[in-house]
């Protein structure tokens, strides 16, 4: 039978449709498969990025825990059991949110001490961070990443002077300063007499200027800086500073590498992670002993009773102290450090009448919240010898006053962290605090302490007092020596003691300042709860 042309055309159309349908099914199947592969690849990529973010977060939690003394710096595993849960906020991609588990474990058993390019000791140890991400939409897809990190501990007290802001040093009387000096910003140097910097490390992450910051003027004296590699050889600044067109090269020729600025590649150093000094904050919660409004509370929360647990007069309240710089009376908590160690006034060394109540962990927190219109203050007295091996760190949210020789017999690593620090000489008498300066004549005094405290800010025409007034003075020191061996660290502005600095008049007259770095700190012999900068340098990573 012959088909007409119309029939042939219809048959051909059916055959084309059949063939196209067959190819269409193949194309559709291939398209679905390709879509699934694309989706799987996307899920794997998303899980990978979740795990990668968890590596970063776990490293941060690890370093924060060390900085806050929540874990030992050389812990073998963090957390000690189980894992960290890294929670992600729900997004349009992950409507249910996501949780990634992670942990950190040591990759070597011991710390290593290395020196950086500036000769500072850094304590390093390698760790491995592991993070496993399960995709929240497709739980069958998991990604595990590993990364090596080098935990670096940089102790705070490795400089004679460390400022996280501008450092100003404009002493009126003669001043000698030894040890490393560093500012994370600019340094302003000048003097009315002779200021001797006995150091081969004077670094600024900004510039160094031989002038005042507040008005740009120069003083009549000379700043003498030691030449690197030539102990005892000093060259004056003589108005030579970062403003000079040949500063970069000529400064190195002049001082042999002692003086360096940002132009020489000096960068900012990591500032220490200092916990809150406020009542209820980090140091309050970590303290082994607290003194609150004159009451002594031990680590068990028991209030110590004078005459029963400690000698009478261990902690007293004084309202007869007038601070001329602040123009305010101070409600003062007096802490007798020798009595706190159990000694009555007449007790011989080694034979205290009471138990030594200096805290086992070496941390004392002291505060007052009842000063009214005056100012709160914490005063450390009778501290010539610190009766605790390993020293004591005293922390307060208030200004701290150190009266008389402190920590000079069998020196122990000790520190004060506070709103502002004040030094009173061996001859200080409260009854003269409101009298004229001639009634407040100082005696030579020695102090061995590291400090972390607040300073005031310099404003145009308003000098903050500089490093020379970092320990605030209240007496006529003329011709008398104030010797301090320790470290001066400035990280914030004072919140309570904000009175303006003023030389002479009713406030004070300057001592001969002999301030030295305590080289025991460079060997790691640090005060209790010394904060440090904790860093995690990231290394190789890989995927299972």
Buried (B, 14 or more C-beta within 10 A) or exposed (E): EEEEEEEEEEEEEEEEEEEEEEEEEEEEEEEEEEEEEEEBEBBBEBBBEBBBBBBBBBBEBBBEBBBBBEBEBBBEEBBEEEBBEBEBEEEEEBEEEBBBBBBBEBBEEEEEEEEEEBEBBBBBBBBBBBBBBBBBBBEEBBBBBBBBBBBBBBBBBBBBBBBBBBBBBBBBBBBBBBBBBBBBBBBBBBBBBBBBBBBBBBBBBBBBBBBBBBEEEEBEBBBBBBBBEEEEEBBBBEEBBBEEEEBEEEBBEBBBBBBBBBBBEBEEBEBBBBBEBBBEBBBBEBBBBBBBBBEBBBBEEEEBEBEEBBBEBBBBEBEEBBBBBBEBBBBBBBBBBBBBBBBBEEBEEEEBEBEBBBBBBBBBBBBBEEBEEBBBBBBBBBBBBBBBEBBBBBBBBBBBBBBBBBBBEEBBBBBBBBBBBBBBBEBBEBEBBBEEBEEBBBBBBBBBBBBBBBBBEBEEEEBBBBBBBBBBBBBBBBEBBBBBBBBBBBBBBBBBBBBBBBBEEBBBBBBBBBBBBBEBBBEBBBBBBBBBBBBBEEEEBEEE
